[in-house]
């Protein structure tokens, strides 16, 4: 849930929309390619994860909740890779 809150705050700040819910899609709240660049940079800065652009435009899995879940999955994968390489 923490990742959802971080992502929601980033999107609200960059797009300039308040009250973004977990079932909202980036494109439906007025998000565009200019916003996306800033959002991806902030996500990487705050989580350490490089999120693929396509996640924000996927037809079925581009809600805030789905993107946050993918970020969590990517974080777990990178932590597991670090653990096994040590």
C-alpha positions, 0 to 999 in steps of 0.5 A, a space after each residue: 500500500 505504501 507504493 500506491 501512496 507514493 505513486 498517487 502523490 507523484 501523479 497528483 503532483 505532476 498532473 495537478 489533479 487531487 483525489 486520485 484513487 487506486 482504480 484510476 488510470 493515468 491517461 483518464 486523469 489527463 496524464 500525457 507524455 510530458 507528465 509521464 517523463 516527470 513521473 518516471 523520473 520521480 518514481 525512479 528517484 523515490 523507489 530506485 525502480 525504472 518503470 517501463 513506459 508501456 505500464 502506463 498505457 496498458 489496456 487493462 493493467 494501467 490503474 494506479 493499483 496495478 502500476 504500484 503492484 508492478 513496482 513492488 514486484 520489480 523491487 522484490 526482483 531487484 532485491 532478490 537478485 542482489 541477495 543471490 549475487 552476494 
